[in-house]
Amino acid sequence: MSGSTPFKMRFVHLDLKGAPPKVSYLSEIFPLFRALGANGLLIEYEDMFPYAGHLRLLQAKHAYSPSEVAEILRLAKLSELEVVPLVQTFGHMEFVLKHAAFAHLREVALFPNTLNPHEAESLALVEAMIDQVLELHKGARWLHIGCDEVYYLGEGEASRQWLRQEQNSQAKLCLSHVRAVASHVRARHPGTTPLVWDDMLRDVPPEQLAASGVPQLVEPVLWDYGADLDIPGKVLLMEKYRECGFPRLWAASAFKGATGPSQALSPVEHHLRNHVQWLQVAVGGPEDTLQGIILTGWQRYDHFSVLCELLPVGIPSLAACLQLLLHGGFAEHVKLRVENFLGVSGLGITDAVSEGAGSFPGGDIHALVTQVSLHLRSSVDALLERNRYVTGWFSPYHRRRKLIHPAMIQHVQPEVLSLLGRWSALAQQLEAALQLVFYPDAVEEWLEENVRPSLQRLQSLLQDLAEAAAPCLPTQAGVPIRGPEGPGPCGS
């Protein structure tokens, strides 16, 4: 299946810190992942893991149960997808450090991003998390321990004092914690190799990195999700890591969730370019250095941000990217293969829109979200801001004062009712489709962020119309209210 691709391992990242899919949906998409060319999964559980004991409070409301995790692993195995769990152990610890019970372990008291590496309790905490996760992932060849974007490191009081000592540096502080966490994994789970995101390692001087002991413990994952990679720079970075003693490296691209925190549709062309350039990096770098590539699919930028593209919406992008990796490019015959896998008649590359719903799992969600994203807000804007009857006779000035010419009601109200009816029906259809794939809180969040504000604008306009029209209603004698020169503004 892999052909001549330089990436023997192709792992799809499942980011569960937002809109985690139900296990029933995973059972549908795992075979598709495999058919498209994936042979592994990187599962970032975050608060969806069934932590126990003193870690139980980390669980989200709809966290998977131990039996559901076992079922996910069984389904993955059926589709020949190797599973690598991911546990954040340094940065992006919001889901842990937001809790009062662990807030004292923050690097900076105000921010829940980063763990304080000076506290012995900090290391004990992440070791307990790792042990619980690996207890349910026995035999895992790799464990990703995160360690990316360790914001505010060195800014806590304990760190400030430590950094005042001669020969101490932020890089040394970072490497020390990574080494401690990775050493625990190696000692307690000897068959498991830790992976780390590489951004905190990039600027560390080579001699310091080589002497830290970290290269013997972890495999870095070089990540870049842009459409314009610095290919020579990436090759040089790979060479630096090899010279520092890292025997194996990984790449990380993105198929969704990397082009804006509130992005609703995946720009396929952007992600295809990202993968084309990663292929060029792989070919230009040291031979047989890259273990594989992780196709990330972020669901939130961090624990507190909004949802970006839902997983079903990103499937066409994922399909295109996996097939590109397998075939070394995205020629017309590769595009046709992707369309055949997805059951679509036309795969949108430049406009992020595929024709029709497609027959892939979640294809109906993809189609409905596309309609909402492209047309809902714009259609409401057109009515409220460009309809001549609304802007001319029922402007914000009129609405606040409940004034309207009676003749204008018949020009405005039917249009509002028609638009509201059409979008309300589609919203109900979308809500039903989302409920089959996601848990109630995710459905509620996506609709509240992306659908309801526009519907509420229409409902508010109708309410204002009704209140403005009330004085225009016929009197008991059946005669409309009139001014001295015919119908006047209602409410005057």
Disulfide bonds with the S-S distance in Angstrom:
Cys472-Cys490 1.34
